[in-house]
Amino acid sequence: MPKSGRYVVALLAAVAWCAQAQDTGPKREEFVPKSGSGRVVVIVSGQSGMPGYRDTAQQIADAGFDVTLVDGNEYWLKDTHRAWDMVKELITSAQAGPHALPGKAGVVGYSLGGGVVLTYAARMPSLVETVVAGYPLTSFIKDPADFVSKIKVPVLMFAGTADTYKDCCLIEKARALADAAKATSPPLLTLVEYNGVGHGFNLPTAARKDQASGQDALEKTIARLKEALPAK
């Protein structure tokens, strides 16, 4: 079959898979790498929804990963058992997609979605190889040591020291989590701080002074994913 024909077949398969996924659960978007297949990365958006995170998803796909982007609002539920099952289904369905290479997934979350991935994906070592959390929601965490003790996969966290957005993602709580993680060797949670940077620094709407930090965090995210999820 000519290359153009194979491309059309792959595109139709992706559309069909996305349509099926949307019919059976929360909306999701797939970003396929240029090679046509890659290790799976799931991205969970912040409260503002998926649109602001499409550029990040595309850049991670361009780095060689099969990326699924979802709306974090769909997964931050009072019913934690249901949320656990939904996150598990999200990961396993992405791993079963037509462009997914075998292996555990990488899971990335921002703001509200960062709270989701820290609470659920970071406790799924049978499915998840690594977690990245950008300016994650942490205000709900009352006991950092207890919370960190439940983390089962390596976590890379990014936080701005000037993030006061809704008091959801304060640097003091991020530091408390990182300090608690030092009780294990090696620590499963690593914190990268950006001095003077506010919330949403990887978004298109980020303050100009914060954009360099957003780019640095993206580069570090891709480096972590490449290290954890080598192509097979």
C-alpha positions, 0 to 999 in steps of 0.5 A: 500500500502506498504511504499516502494510503497507509496514512489515511488508514491510520488516520481513520483508525485514530478517528474511530478510536477517539470517537469510541472513547468519547462515546464510552466516557469523558472526551479525549483527544489523541496526538499521534507522533510522526512515526505513527506509534509511540509509548503512551503518555496521558495528559490531564488538563487543569480546570480551564479544560483541554484547549490550553494544553493542546500545544503541550500535548502536540510538543510531547507527541512531536517528541515521539509519544502517543499522547492522550489529552483529557479534561481534568474536571472529569476526573476530580470527583468526590467519589474517589473510588469512581475517580480511581476506576476512571483514571485506570480506564483512561490509562488502559484504553490509551495503552490499547489504542492503535498507535500505542507501543507496549509498556507502562504509561507516562502520566502528566497533569497540570493544576487540577489535573496535577492533583488527579495524577498525584492522587491516582496515577502515582499509585498505579505502579502496574500501569504507570512508569512515571508521573509529571505534575505541573503546578499541581493542586495540593491544597486538599492534602492535609498530611504530606508525609501520609500522602507521599507514603502512598506514592508508588512511582517516580514523580517530577513536580514543577511549582512556581514560588509566586503561585497564589492562584486560588491558594490551590498550589502553594509552594509551601505545600509542594516543599512539604511534599518534597521534604516528606519524600526524602524519607525514602531513598531514592525519593519518589518525588522530586520538586523543581522550583521556579523563582518568582513564577506564578500559576499556569506557566506552560499555558499560552496565556502565561505571563511573559516573564514566566514563559521561559520557565514553561519551556524549561519545564516542558523540556524537563518533562520530555527528558523524563518521559524519554528516560522512563519510556524508551521506544521498544 
